[in-house]
């Protein structure tokens, strides 16, 4: 077996509209399509129920061809409801998907836009990171924050070759 494409990553949220405001209006993603399914296959999605109800927006980068894109599926479960008592990981050394990394043209400018959003927590201010690989050494500018739902996100701008 050989994986040919990373199709999507799901982010579960308690309020789809609020999530869209953040991911589209602040981060600049666009919705490729939406799902409102009251007969989704619960077992396939890891539930005990045969059928569940969910709403989702399938987001891609603004400049991406949908056929080439890896999507972020922002999902609100309505039956059973998204669990509000379970929070995202507080530490990044948990088993599972713990971080979303996004490339932007300018980390400092992007974080200035993001920090004004209610509920965002800046975890690490922008800093230059030295990345040493066998063939090349590059400097990349990174920062980290938690979105209004506590999802840990890293921003990186294209590296500068040394």
N, C-alpha and C positions, 0 to 999 in steps of 0.2 A: 504494500500500500504506500502511496505517496500523496500527501496533501497538496492540492493544486492552488488553493486560495484560502485565506482567512476571510470568511464571509461576513461575520458580524460579532459584536460584543454587546451584551445586554446590560443595561443599567436600570435597576428597578427603583421606582420613585413613588412617593405617596400622592403626588399631584402632578399629572402630566402637563397641564397648562403652565404651571410654574417652571417645570423643567424645560419646556420648550422656550419660554422666555429667556432662560439662562443659556441653554445650548445653542439656540438660533440667534437671538438678539444680541447676546454678549459675546459668545465664542464664534459666531459666524457660520455655524452649520446650516444646512437647509434640509427640509423634509423631502425625501424622495417619494414616499407614500405613507399612508396611515393604515392601521388595522384596528377594527373594533369587532372583536370576535366573541360572541357569547357561547360558542360551542368549541372552543379551543381544546385540543387533546391534552388533558391534564396529565395523564401518565407520561406522555412524551416529554412534557416540561417538568417532570419530577414531582407531581402532586399525587395524592392518594385518590383524588376524584377522577372520574373518566372525562368529565367536561368541566371547564373553567371559563370565566369571562375575563378578558383582558383588553386593554386599549394600548396601542403602541404607535410611536412615530419612528420611522426608519430614516436616520439622519446620515448625510454625507457631507464632505467638505464642499464648499461653494464651487470650487473650480474642478471638481472631480467628475469624470464620466461615470454615470451610474453602473455601467457594465464592468468597470474596473475597480469600483470603490469597495472598501471595507466599511460596512455600516456600523453605526452605533444605534442600537435599538433601545429607545427609552420606553420603558414599559410600566404601566400602572395596572396592577391586578385589582379587579373590582369584585370578583367572587371566585375564590376567597379574596378578601381585601389584602393589599400590601400590608405587611406587618410593620407597624410603627415602633414596636418595642425592640426590634432587632436593628442594631446600628451597623454601619460598615466597620471594617477592621479599625482598631485604634492603633495597631502596630503593623508595619509592613512585612514582618517576618512570619505571617500566618500562611498556611497552605491555601492556595486558591489565587484568583486574580485579585491583586491588591492595588493596582495603580493603572491609570490611563495616562499615556504620554502623547502629547500633541506638539506638532511642529508649527511654529509661527515665524513671521519675518523678523519681529522685534519683541523680545521677551519683556523688556522694560515697559514698552508702550502697551503691550497686551495686559500685563499685570496692573497697570494704572487703570485700564478700563474695567478689569475684573474686580479690583479691590473695593469699588464703590457699591457692589451688589450686596444687598442685605443677605446675611447668612453665610457669606464667603469668609473663610479663615485662611489667611496667608500663613503658610507653614515655613517657607524659606524664601527670603528675598532673592532677587536675581544675583547670580554669581557665575563666574567663569569656572568651568570644569575642564581639567586637562584629561584628554582621553588618549592613552598610549596603546597603539596597536602595533603588531609586528612591522607593517609596511609604512605606517604614517602616524604622526602625532598631531592631534587637532585640539583646538580649544573650542568648547561649545558653551553657550550661555544658557543657564537653566534657572528655573524657579519652581516652587511647588505651592499648591493651595488645596483646600477642600471646598468642593462646590456647596451650594446651599443644602444639600442632602448628606454631606459628609463624605462624598466620593473623593479620593485622593487623586489629584491630577498634577502632572508635571508638564511644564511648557519648556520647549527647547527651540532655539533658533538654529539655522543651518551653521555647521561648524566652520571655523576658520582654520585653514591648514597652516602649520608652522614651518 
